[in-house]
Amino acid sequence: MSKPVLEVNDVAKRYVISHEDARQGGYRSLRDTLANSFSRLARGQLRSRTKEEFWALKGVSFEVAPGEVVGIIGRNGAGKSTLLKVLSRITEPTRGSIRLRGRVASLLEVGTGFHPELTGRENIYLNGAILGMTRKEIVRKFDEIVAFSEVERFLDTPVKRYSSGMYVRLAFAVAAHLEPEILIIDEVLAVGDAQFQKKCLGKMEAVAKGEGRTVLFVSHNTGVIANICSRTVVLAQGQVIHDGNSEEGIKIYSASGMEEANGEAAFPDLDKAPGNERVRLCAVRVLSNGRITADTELDGEVQVEIEYHCLQGGLRMGASVHLLDQLGGVILATANMPSASLGRDEWFNVPHPVGRYRTRCTIPANFLNEGSYRLSAFLLRDVANVEVMQREVLSFKTHDTGAMRAEYGGQWVGAIRPRLAWQTERLSEVEVS
Amino acid sequence: MSLGSPEQQAPHDFLIEAGRTEKQYWRDLWRYRELFAFLAWRDIAVRYKQTIFGVLWALVQPLATAVVFTIIFSKVAGMKAPEGIPYPLLVLVGTLSWTFFATALSNCSNSLVGSSNLLTKVYFPRLVVPVSSIVVAFVDFFITFVILCAMMAYFQFVPSWRIVFLPAFLAIAFGAAMGLGLWLASLNVEYRDFRFVLPFIVQFGFYVSPVGFSSSNIPEEWRLLYSLNPMATVIDGFRWSVLGIDGELYWQGLVGSLVIVGTLLASGIWYFRRMERTFADVI
């Protein structure tokens, strides 16, 4: 068994964020630093109070065998880009080690080093050299690169005159012809129009599957990941939460964005609650059988509660809820308008005196399907004005209790699973001759 | 499993670790040697894009400087040139070396901050960036040198045999520019103050160094102190080797300057390598 081409061992990366007011970006003026040091010494402190440690990676470990195509997914802020930067030797790990057994080329950005004044031809050479190709290599692949990019006619015009589509096509064409042992690609790469995107993805697939290179592929496009990656590492808040099968990884990734799993999103501090000077959102809850819970049953009613506080009198408030599936697609939208709901909500669009209110929406039993759902909650004023909007504020799971399972026990597809009325009748007697 | 081009070296195996200085670094520098040329070429090519006169503009500045300085320092200020040397030549040789130093220093100091987009997105040994910016200064030097030759032909002035030492003095200027430049470049990444310090150094240095006048104008007792400025030695050295001015070269000064430049260069590289790992995070 060959040795792993990449070994990541307990890699951690710490950044220091400062919270001083006058700061812009990561650099500072000597005067600030000196003044700071003096005043700190005067106060007898060894460490500045206003610095915070931020661990972008908190101990990541995994191994990659030669020829594997590994997807790396995670929410924004999970540490993916930091991990790539550390693997690409752009920044140093604070702790841990990485063993590389091969040349690494990383594509963290399309068109790195492109200079707008230079022509397309010149930029191919420049970009190729920056990405690590030798001049001979570039000359050898020049025609292929030009053909792939489809900008042959404009090769001798300065890149600043290119459309953005041409720009990224040229940039990607250069990047696509790198030949390292380990290739690291970050998110960006399916660019251009739909046809070119297909070409990009096709080329990436060819590189991954056909040429036998080791590829680390970071993307939010779970479809592509599922397609070309045999293995997926899922990162969340700087740690690996899954390392294995891609489909499972994608499911975990979709679910991992939610912080609340207990059925309630509360905002107890009115000053910080979502909203404005007129109305504030206090809580959003999911109830099943009268209890606040994130686990509901298929054959029971699910209630969605929105609690809000009116700071001004006389507002005509209404409420609305969107139900979303695991991937963020909206399944249904409902509001407490009389014509759009059952029964009559007496507080809909009626002037609200100052105070706290709770509105409740009931999703009937035998309506939802088994699986995970998310909610977005909205508070509306005068029907059309959105005062408070909280997208995907809560998630909950619906469990199959077997109520509709007397006949069929297999997998049941669908965003919802309502019980609808079915009736079959015989139309006529037809003789089969 | 085919792994591509014959240009690739044997697969390497190394460890990235916090705080570990890589032995790979100098090997990497060699492997990325073409990048020096590419980045320098980029800077030069971009300069003359969309111009009509193109490279001709590179000739204007040295010529204009020589003319203006001759008028100001020789006619107006009344400085004297040693026997048999036309004042414009004296000035041009001084300008030649000073401009190289000033350009190299400026380019080097601003190189890291100017390439921040590269530093945060691609790996290559970071030393490539400042050094390639100095290569640009070399190209300018060469062009001005051609003008100098033309001017010598015009004055029918034959350079002394000592011109073979010119590369040595150029190397001292290079060392000084690179040493000081690396310090400024590394410091500038975190403390942007140094962006303002630089023009001051260049301006001040210009008047202190014997660019527009000859060192023989400096009184004897101040000569040693004066030679602490490595560029004074360089410019004197240039004049000594090209124009054959005897007694122009001050030997104690030369040794002192070599020591200073050597220290600057070594410490500059050391500091740069030390701070290099934080560049991408701080820039």
Interface residues (C-beta under 8 A of the other chain):
Chain A: Y15 G26 Y27 R28 S29 L30 R31 T33 P66 G67 K85 V86 S88 R89 I90 T91 E92 P93 T94 R95 G96 S97 I98 R99 L100 R101 G102 R103 V104 S106 L108 E109 T112 G113 H115 E117 L118 E122 Y125 L126 A129 I130 L131 G132 T134 R135 K136 E137 R140 P158 E179 E181 E211 G212 R213
Chain B: M1 S2 L3 G4 S5 E7 Q8 P11 H12 D13 F14 L15 I16 E17 A18 G19 Y32 E34 L35 F38 R42 A45 V46 K49 Q50 N117 L118 L119 T120 K121 V122 Y123 F124 V189 E190 Y191 R192 D193 R277 T278 A280 D281 V282 I283
